[in-house]
Amino acid sequence: MPQYDLTSPERIIPLREQRQGDSLYGLDIRISEPDRVASWVQAISICLDNFRLDDRLTIDQVNIRLTCTLAKISIQIETASGEDLLSLLPVIDTILPARQLFQARAELYAQREGEFSPIEEENLELLRNQLQLAPDTAGHIKNRALGPYQDRQTKLNRYRELLNAELNRQFPLSNNTEAELERFCQVIGLSADDDVAAIRTEAIAQCQPSEEQSEISALDEAQVIETSTVEELSLQQQRAIQQQQVEQYRQEFASAITRSPYPSEFDRGRLEQARRTWQLDREIVRAIEREVTDERYGPIDSALGLDYTRLRQLLWLNHLEAADQETERLILSALSQDMRPLTADTLLRLSQYCVDVQTIDHLWSHYSKGKFGFAAQQKIYLTQDRQPGDFLTAVEWAENVGIGSVNLLVRHKTYRSLQFHQQAPTGHLPTWRWIADSLEGNYIISDDIVQMMFHDLIEKCLPQLKKTSNAPSPETGNQQS
């Protein structure tokens, strides 16, 4: 038999089927409100009695087979008596739980308008009393039927919020989004009535500005772009002018230190006036002055936080003895708390600060045209086949004493007898008194210290010497400049 959805309103569809020469008549009824099943059974009972009493019918009796299915439970009866049908009512009541009956009615009302009208509220209360449901239970069922939004206006407001959010994300809306919005309305019991349509029309209209508004928006956007372009050009011009002024200050300062690392009082006043006129930040000026000074007189970078300004000045003045003592003072002040010569362990600490080793080497090399410095000493060490004693005599920190060509002993020189001028042997300066056995008396550097200085300090911190260090030792002896 075909089936029909009789949710609202209920309809009775007559059915007829020919079977073995007989005509079978039936009804297939699907009821959306379980609490109305009893009413339908009573109606069918009356119809059955009417058939039996109708004199116009040529048949003696009408048999009816009634099958009532609720969820997974079925009740069936075949009879010609309406009273027999009515006997099913107590059984039907037992398979219709009160909670399900009340829930079905509440959900039906909620789907109509999205909220309960006053008469629907009253009917639900009557049904609750009839079914003997506790008020709390009935209230819970009603809230569940309405969902998270308890009245129609709240549902409309929520629909408006979601619609606007989706329109902000994409316009026009995709088919999937349209389907989801429609499903949302169905779930919360909002029908596509005038209120929903009005919200939709208003929201979409806001996303479709009028032609006049579009022209105004386009004009405003063009003005913003024009203003931004002018401002950007202005900023570029300002940056170009400032960069030009920075370069001019750089040239002025370079000219002021042509003859000395320090500008004269006159030049310093002129530079300060230029800084104020060009409105240059003091930090920018200090950075320029240091960069230009380093380019001309050698960099004085330090990882130990040492100030090599005085060492650079002494070397520029060619005060080599004072420069050697300043080198010693800087190293000891950083690594020796009591200003005593460094130990082997402390020397290894110095190898962690290669920036300072490179600064000292560069300054000595720069102001001696490569004759002095750690790199020059490394070259001498290599020419002496890495022999500590031969290195000490080659740089004339010690001398051989003997008869004829036979060397009997090596005599170390005192610090005061060393040579502090440009005619000193290559590699003679700077001295290593800061790691000697003593700062007084003879200037004695042990063989172990010589090897450690080159292997653990100089070759590590001056990487350009590594390739040379691994090459075969030259056959020549001491190199003089």
Secondary structure as a PSIPRED ss2 file (coil, helix, strand):
# PSIPRED VFORMAT (PSIPRED V4.0)

   1 M C   1.000  0.000  0.000
   2 P C   1.000  0.000  0.000
   3 Q C   1.000  0.000  0.000
   4 Y C   1.000  0.000  0.000
   5 D C   1.000  0.000  0.000
   6 L E   0.000  0.000  1.000
   7 T C   1.000  0.000  0.000
   8 S C   1.000  0.000  0.000
   9 P C   1.000  0.000  0.000
  10 E C   1.000  0.000  0.000
  11 R C   1.000  0.000  0.000
  12 I C   1.000  0.000  0.000
  13 I C   1.000  0.000  0.000
  14 P E   0.000  0.000  1.000
  15 L E   0.000  0.000  1.000
  16 R E   0.000  0.000  1.000
  17 E E   0.000  0.000  1.000
  18 Q E   0.000  0.000  1.000
  19 R E   0.000  0.000  1.000
  20 Q C   1.000  0.000  0.000
  21 G C   1.000  0.000  0.000
  22 D E   0.000  0.000  1.000
  23 S E   0.000  0.000  1.000
  24 L E   0.000  0.000  1.000
  25 Y E   0.000  0.000  1.000
  26 G E   0.000  0.000  1.000
  27 L E   0.000  0.000  1.000
  28 D C   1.000  0.000  0.000
  29 I C   1.000  0.000  0.000
  30 R C   1.000  0.000  0.000
  31 I E   0.000  0.000  1.000
  32 S C   1.000  0.000  0.000
  33 E C   1.000  0.000  0.000
  34 P H   0.000  1.000  0.000
  35 D H   0.000  1.000  0.000
  36 R H   0.000  1.000  0.000
  37 V H   0.000  1.000  0.000
  38 A H   0.000  1.000  0.000
  39 S H   0.000  1.000  0.000
  40 W H   0.000  1.000  0.000
  41 V H   0.000  1.000  0.000
  42 Q H   0.000  1.000  0.000
  43 A H   0.000  1.000  0.000
  44 I H   0.000  1.000  0.000
  45 S H   0.000  1.000  0.000
  46 I H   0.000  1.000  0.000
  47 C H   0.000  1.000  0.000
  48 L H   0.000  1.000  0.000
  49 D H   0.000  1.000  0.000
  50 N H   0.000  1.000  0.000
  51 F H   0.000  1.000  0.000
  52 R H   0.000  1.000  0.000
  53 L H   0.000  1.000  0.000
  54 D C   1.000  0.000  0.000
  55 D C   1.000  0.000  0.000
  56 R C   1.000  0.000  0.000
  57 L C   1.000  0.000  0.000
  58 T C   1.000  0.000  0.000
  59 I C   1.000  0.000  0.000
  60 D C   1.000  0.000  0.000
  61 Q C   1.000  0.000  0.000
  62 V C   1.000  0.000  0.000
  63 N C   1.000  0.000  0.000
  64 I E   0.000  0.000  1.000
  65 R E   0.000  0.000  1.000
  66 L E   0.000  0.000  1.000
  67 T E   0.000  0.000  1.000
  68 C E   0.000  0.000  1.000
  69 T E   0.000  0.000  1.000
  70 L E   0.000  0.000  1.000
  71 A C   1.000  0.000  0.000
  72 K C   1.000  0.000  0.000
  73 I E   0.000  0.000  1.000
  74 S E   0.000  0.000  1.000
  75 I E   0.000  0.000  1.000
  76 Q E   0.000  0.000  1.000
  77 I E   0.000  0.000  1.000
  78 E E   0.000  0.000  1.000
  79 T E   0.000  0.000  1.000
  80 A C   1.000  0.000  0.000
  81 S C   1.000  0.000  0.000
  82 G H   0.000  1.000  0.000
  83 E H   0.000  1.000  0.000
  84 D H   0.000  1.000  0.000
  85 L H   0.000  1.000  0.000
  86 L H   0.000  1.000  0.000
  87 S C   1.000  0.000  0.000
  88 L C   1.000  0.000  0.000
  89 L H   0.000  1.000  0.000
  90 P H   0.000  1.000  0.000
  91 V H   0.000  1.000  0.000
  92 I H   0.000  1.000  0.000
  93 D H   0.000  1.000  0.000
  94 T H   0.000  1.000  0.000
  95 I H   0.000  1.000  0.000
  96 L C   1.000  0.000  0.000
  97 P C   1.000  0.000  0.000
  98 A H   0.000  1.000  0.000
  99 R H   0.000  1.000  0.000
 100 Q H   0.000  1.000  0.000
 101 L H   0.000  1.000  0.000
 102 F H   0.000  1.000  0.000
 103 Q H   0.000  1.000  0.000
 104 A H   0.000  1.000  0.000
 105 R H   0.000  1.000  0.000
 106 A H   0.000  1.000  0.000
 107 E H   0.000  1.000  0.000
 108 L H   0.000  1.000  0.000
 109 Y H   0.000  1.000  0.000
 110 A H   0.000  1.000  0.000
 111 Q H   0.000  1.000  0.000
 112 R H   0.000  1.000  0.000
 113 E H   0.000  1.000  0.000
 114 G C   1.000  0.000  0.000
 115 E C   1.000  0.000  0.000
 116 F C   1.000  0.000  0.000
 117 S C   1.000  0.000  0.000
 118 P H   0.000  1.000  0.000
 119 I H   0.000  1.000  0.000
 120 E H   0.000  1.000  0.000
 121 E H   0.000  1.000  0.000
 122 E H   0.000  1.000  0.000
 123 N H   0.000  1.000  0.000
 124 L H   0.000  1.000  0.000
 125 E H   0.000  1.000  0.000
 126 L H   0.000  1.000  0.000
 127 L H   0.000  1.000  0.000
 128 R H   0.000  1.000  0.000
 129 N H   0.000  1.000  0.000
 130 Q H   0.000  1.000  0.000
 131 L H   0.000  1.000  0.000
 132 Q C   1.000  0.000  0.000
 133 L C   1.000  0.000  0.000
 134 A C   1.000  0.000  0.000
 135 P H   0.000  1.000  0.000
 136 D H   0.000  1.000  0.000
 137 T H   0.000  1.000  0.000
 138 A H   0.000  1.000  0.000
 139 G H   0.000  1.000  0.000
 140 H H   0.000  1.000  0.000
 141 I H   0.000  1.000  0.000
 142 K H   0.000  1.000  0.000
 143 N H   0.000  1.000  0.000
 144 R H   0.000  1.000  0.000
 145 A H   0.000  1.000  0.000
 146 L H   0.000  1.000  0.000
 147 G C   1.000  0.000  0.000
 148 P C   1.000  0.000  0.000
 149 Y C   1.000  0.000  0.000
 150 Q C   1.000  0.000  0.000
 151 D C   1.000  0.000  0.000
 152 R H   0.000  1.000  0.000
 153 Q H   0.000  1.000  0.000
 154 T H   0.000  1.000  0.000
 155 K H   0.000  1.000  0.000
 156 L H   0.000  1.000  0.000
 157 N H   0.000  1.000  0.000
 158 R H   0.000  1.000  0.000
 159 Y H   0.000  1.000  0.000
 160 R H   0.000  1.000  0.000
 161 E H   0.000  1.000  0.000
 162 L H   0.000  1.000  0.000
 163 L H   0.000  1.000  0.000
 164 N H   0.000  1.000  0.000
 165 A H   0.000  1.000  0.000
 166 E H   0.000  1.000  0.000
 167 L H   0.000  1.000  0.000
 168 N H   0.000  1.000  0.000
 169 R H   0.000  1.000  0.000
 170 Q C   1.000  0.000  0.000
 171 F C   1.000  0.000  0.000
 172 P C   1.000  0.000  0.000
 173 L C   1.000  0.000  0.000
 174 S C   1.000  0.000  0.000
 175 N H   0.000  1.000  0.000
 176 N H   0.000  1.000  0.000
 177 T H   0.000  1.000  0.000
 178 E H   0.000  1.000  0.000
 179 A H   0.000  1.000  0.000
 180 E H   0.000  1.000  0.000
 181 L H   0.000  1.000  0.000
 182 E H   0.000  1.000  0.000
 183 R H   0.000  1.000  0.000
 184 F H   0.000  1.000  0.000
 185 C H   0.000  1.000  0.000
 186 Q H   0.000  1.000  0.000
 187 V H   0.000  1.000  0.000
 188 I H   0.000  1.000  0.000
 189 G C   1.000  0.000  0.000
 190 L C   1.000  0.000  0.000
 191 S C   1.000  0.000  0.000
 192 A C   1.000  0.000  0.000
 193 D C   1.000  0.000  0.000
 194 D H   0.000  1.000  0.000
 195 D H   0.000  1.000  0.000
 196 V H   0.000  1.000  0.000
 197 A H   0.000  1.000  0.000
 198 A H   0.000  1.000  0.000
 199 I H   0.000  1.000  0.000
 200 R H   0.000  1.000  0.000
 201 T H   0.000  1.000  0.000
 202 E H   0.000  1.000  0.000
 203 A H   0.000  1.000  0.000
 204 I H   0.000  1.000  0.000
 205 A H   0.000  1.000  0.000
 206 Q H   0.000  1.000  0.000
 207 C C   1.000  0.000  0.000
 208 Q C   1.000  0.000  0.000
 209 P C   1.000  0.000  0.000
 210 S C   1.000  0.000  0.000
 211 E H   0.000  1.000  0.000
 212 E H   0.000  1.000  0.000
 213 Q H   0.000  1.000  0.000
 214 S H   0.000  1.000  0.000
 215 E H   0.000  1.000  0.000
 216 I H   0.000  1.000  0.000
 217 S H   0.000  1.000  0.000
 218 A H   0.000  1.000  0.000
 219 L H   0.000  1.000  0.000
 220 D H   0.000  1.000  0.000
 221 E H   0.000  1.000  0.000
 222 A H   0.000  1.000  0.000
 223 Q H   0.000  1.000  0.000
 224 V H   0.000  1.000  0.000
 225 I H   0.000  1.000  0.000
 226 E H   0.000  1.000  0.000
 227 T H   0.000  1.000  0.000
 228 S H   0.000  1.000  0.000
 229 T H   0.000  1.000  0.000
 230 V H   0.000  1.000  0.000
 231 E H   0.000  1.000  0.000
 232 E H   0.000  1.000  0.000
 233 L H   0.000  1.000  0.000
 234 S H   0.000  1.000  0.000
 235 L H   0.000  1.000  0.000
 236 Q H   0.000  1.000  0.000
 237 Q H   0.000  1.000  0.000
 238 Q H   0.000  1.000  0.000
 239 R H   0.000  1.000  0.000
 240 A H   0.000  1.000  0.000
 241 I H   0.000  1.000  0.000
 242 Q H   0.000  1.000  0.000
 243 Q H   0.000  1.000  0.000
 244 Q H   0.000  1.000  0.000
 245 Q H   0.000  1.000  0.000
 246 V H   0.000  1.000  0.000
 247 E H   0.000  1.000  0.000
 248 Q H   0.000  1.000  0.000
 249 Y H   0.000  1.000  0.000
 250 R H   0.000  1.000  0.000
 251 Q H   0.000  1.000  0.000
 252 E H   0.000  1.000  0.000
 253 F H   0.000  1.000  0.000
 254 A H   0.000  1.000  0.000
 255 S H   0.000  1.000  0.000
 256 A H   0.000  1.000  0.000
 257 I C   1.000  0.000  0.000
 258 T C   1.000  0.000  0.000
 259 R C   1.000  0.000  0.000
 260 S C   1.000  0.000  0.000
 261 P C   1.000  0.000  0.000
 262 Y C   1.000  0.000  0.000
 263 P C   1.000  0.000  0.000
 264 S C   1.000  0.000  0.000
 265 E H   0.000  1.000  0.000
 266 F H   0.000  1.000  0.000
 267 D H   0.000  1.000  0.000
 268 R H   0.000  1.000  0.000
 269 G H   0.000  1.000  0.000
 270 R H   0.000  1.000  0.000
 271 L H   0.000  1.000  0.000
 272 E H   0.000  1.000  0.000
 273 Q H   0.000  1.000  0.000
 274 A H   0.000  1.000  0.000
 275 R H   0.000  1.000  0.000
 276 R H   0.000  1.000  0.000
 277 T H   0.000  1.000  0.000
 278 W C   1.000  0.000  0.000
 279 Q C   1.000  0.000  0.000
 280 L C   1.000  0.000  0.000
 281 D C   1.000  0.000  0.000
 282 R H   0.000  1.000  0.000
 283 E H   0.000  1.000  0.000
 284 I H   0.000  1.000  0.000
 285 V H   0.000  1.000  0.000
 286 R H   0.000  1.000  0.000
 287 A H   0.000  1.000  0.000
 288 I H   0.000  1.000  0.000
 289 E H   0.000  1.000  0.000
 290 R H   0.000  1.000  0.000
 291 E H   0.000  1.000  0.000
 292 V H   0.000  1.000  0.000
 293 T H   0.000  1.000  0.000
 294 D H   0.000  1.000  0.000
 295 E H   0.000  1.000  0.000
 296 R H   0.000  1.000  0.000
 297 Y H   0.000  1.000  0.000
 298 G C   1.000  0.000  0.000
 299 P C   1.000  0.000  0.000
 300 I C   1.000  0.000  0.000
 301 D C   1.000  0.000  0.000
 302 S C   1.000  0.000  0.000
 303 A C   1.000  0.000  0.000
 304 L C   1.000  0.000  0.000
 305 G C   1.000  0.000  0.000
 306 L C   1.000  0.000  0.000
 307 D C   1.000  0.000  0.000
 308 Y C   1.000  0.000  0.000
 309 T H   0.000  1.000  0.000
 310 R H   0.000  1.000  0.000
 311 L H   0.000  1.000  0.000
 312 R H   0.000  1.000  0.000
 313 Q H   0.000  1.000  0.000
 314 L H   0.000  1.000  0.000
 315 L H   0.000  1.000  0.000
 316 W H   0.000  1.000  0.000
 317 L C   1.000  0.000  0.000
 318 N C   1.000  0.000  0.000
 319 H C   1.000  0.000  0.000
 320 L H   0.000  1.000  0.000
 321 E H   0.000  1.000  0.000
 322 A H   0.000  1.000  0.000
 323 A H   0.000  1.000  0.000
 324 D H   0.000  1.000  0.000
 325 Q H   0.000  1.000  0.000
 326 E H   0.000  1.000  0.000
 327 T H   0.000  1.000  0.000
 328 E H   0.000  1.000  0.000
 329 R H   0.000  1.000  0.000
 330 L H   0.000  1.000  0.000
 331 I H   0.000  1.000  0.000
 332 L H   0.000  1.000  0.000
 333 S H   0.000  1.000  0.000
 334 A H   0.000  1.000  0.000
 335 L H   0.000  1.000  0.000
 336 S C   1.000  0.000  0.000
 337 Q C   1.000  0.000  0.000
 338 D C   1.000  0.000  0.000
 339 M C   1.000  0.000  0.000
 340 R C   1.000  0.000  0.000
 341 P C   1.000  0.000  0.000
 342 L C   1.000  0.000  0.000
 343 T C   1.000  0.000  0.000
 344 A H   0.000  1.000  0.000
 345 D H   0.000  1.000  0.000
 346 T H   0.000  1.000  0.000
 347 L H   0.000  1.000  0.000
 348 L H   0.000  1.000  0.000
 349 R H   0.000  1.000  0.000
 350 L H   0.000  1.000  0.000
 351 S C   1.000  0.000  0.000
 352 Q C   1.000  0.000  0.000
 353 Y C   1.000  0.000  0.000
 354 C H   0.000  1.000  0.000
 355 V H   0.000  1.000  0.000
 356 D H   0.000  1.000  0.000
 357 V H   0.000  1.000  0.000
 358 Q H   0.000  1.000  0.000
 359 T H   0.000  1.000  0.000
 360 I H   0.000  1.000  0.000
 361 D H   0.000  1.000  0.000
 362 H H   0.000  1.000  0.000
 363 L H   0.000  1.000  0.000
 364 W H   0.000  1.000  0.000
 365 S H   0.000  1.000  0.000
 366 H H   0.000  1.000  0.000
 367 Y H   0.000  1.000  0.000
 368 S C   1.000  0.000  0.000
 369 K C   1.000  0.000  0.000
 370 G C   1.000  0.000  0.000
 371 K C   1.000  0.000  0.000
 372 F C   1.000  0.000  0.000
 373 G C   1.000  0.000  0.000
 374 F H   0.000  1.000  0.000
 375 A H   0.000  1.000  0.000
 376 A H   0.000  1.000  0.000
 377 Q H   0.000  1.000  0.000
 378 Q H   0.000  1.000  0.000
 379 K H   0.000  1.000  0.000
 380 I H   0.000  1.000  0.000
 381 Y H   0.000  1.000  0.000
 382 L H   0.000  1.000  0.000
 383 T H   0.000  1.000  0.000
 384 Q C   1.000  0.000  0.000
 385 D C   1.000  0.000  0.000
 386 R C   1.000  0.000  0.000
 387 Q C   1.000  0.000  0.000
 388 P H   0.000  1.000  0.000
 389 G H   0.000  1.000  0.000
 390 D H   0.000  1.000  0.000
 391 F H   0.000  1.000  0.000
 392 L H   0.000  1.000  0.000
 393 T H   0.000  1.000  0.000
 394 A H   0.000  1.000  0.000
 395 V C   1.000  0.000  0.000
 396 E C   1.000  0.000  0.000
 397 W C   1.000  0.000  0.000
 398 A E   0.000  0.000  1.000
 399 E E   0.000  0.000  1.000
 400 N E   0.000  0.000  1.000
 401 V E   0.000  0.000  1.000
 402 G E   0.000  0.000  1.000
 403 I E   0.000  0.000  1.000
 404 G C   1.000  0.000  0.000
 405 S C   1.000  0.000  0.000
 406 V E   0.000  0.000  1.000
 407 N E   0.000  0.000  1.000
 408 L E   0.000  0.000  1.000
 409 L E   0.000  0.000  1.000
 410 V E   0.000  0.000  1.000
 411 R E   0.000  0.000  1.000
 412 H E   0.000  0.000  1.000
 413 K C   1.000  0.000  0.000
 414 T E   0.000  0.000  1.000
 415 Y H   0.000  1.000  0.000
 416 R H   0.000  1.000  0.000
 417 S H   0.000  1.000  0.000
 418 L C   1.000  0.000  0.000
 419 Q C   1.000  0.000  0.000
 420 F C   1.000  0.000  0.000
 421 H C   1.000  0.000  0.000
 422 Q C   1.000  0.000  0.000
 423 Q C   1.000  0.000  0.000
 424 A C   1.000  0.000  0.000
 425 P C   1.000  0.000  0.000
 426 T C   1.000  0.000  0.000
 427 G C   1.000  0.000  0.000
 428 H C   1.000  0.000  0.000
 429 L C   1.000  0.000  0.000
 430 P C   1.000  0.000  0.000
 431 T C   1.000  0.000  0.000
 432 W C   1.000  0.000  0.000
 433 R H   0.000  1.000  0.000
 434 W H   0.000  1.000  0.000
 435 I H   0.000  1.000  0.000
 436 A C   1.000  0.000  0.000
 437 D C   1.000  0.000  0.000
 438 S C   1.000  0.000  0.000
 439 L C   1.000  0.000  0.000
 440 E C   1.000  0.000  0.000
 441 G C   1.000  0.000  0.000
 442 N E   0.000  0.000  1.000
 443 Y C   1.000  0.000  0.000
 444 I C   1.000  0.000  0.000
 445 I C   1.000  0.000  0.000
 446 S C   1.000  0.000  0.000
 447 D H   0.000  1.000  0.000
 448 D H   0.000  1.000  0.000
 449 I H   0.000  1.000  0.000
 450 V H   0.000  1.000  0.000
 451 Q H   0.000  1.000  0.000
 452 M H   0.000  1.000  0.000
 453 M H   0.000  1.000  0.000
 454 F H   0.000  1.000  0.000
 455 H H   0.000  1.000  0.000
 456 D H   0.000  1.000  0.000
 457 L H   0.000  1.000  0.000
 458 I H   0.000  1.000  0.000
 459 E H   0.000  1.000  0.000
 460 K H   0.000  1.000  0.000
 461 C H   0.000  1.000  0.000
 462 L C   1.000  0.000  0.000
 463 P H   0.000  1.000  0.000
 464 Q H   0.000  1.000  0.000
 465 L H   0.000  1.000  0.000
 466 K H   0.000  1.000  0.000
 467 K H   0.000  1.000  0.000
 468 T H   0.000  1.000  0.000
 469 S H   0.000  1.000  0.000
 470 N H   0.000  1.000  0.000
 471 A C   1.000  0.000  0.000
 472 P C   1.000  0.000  0.000
 473 S C   1.000  0.000  0.000
 474 P C   1.000  0.000  0.000
 475 E C   1.000  0.000  0.000
 476 T C   1.000  0.000  0.000
 477 G C   1.000  0.000  0.000
 478 N C   1.000  0.000  0.000
 479 Q C   1.000  0.000  0.000
 480 Q C   1.000  0.000  0.000
 481 S C   1.000  0.000  0.000
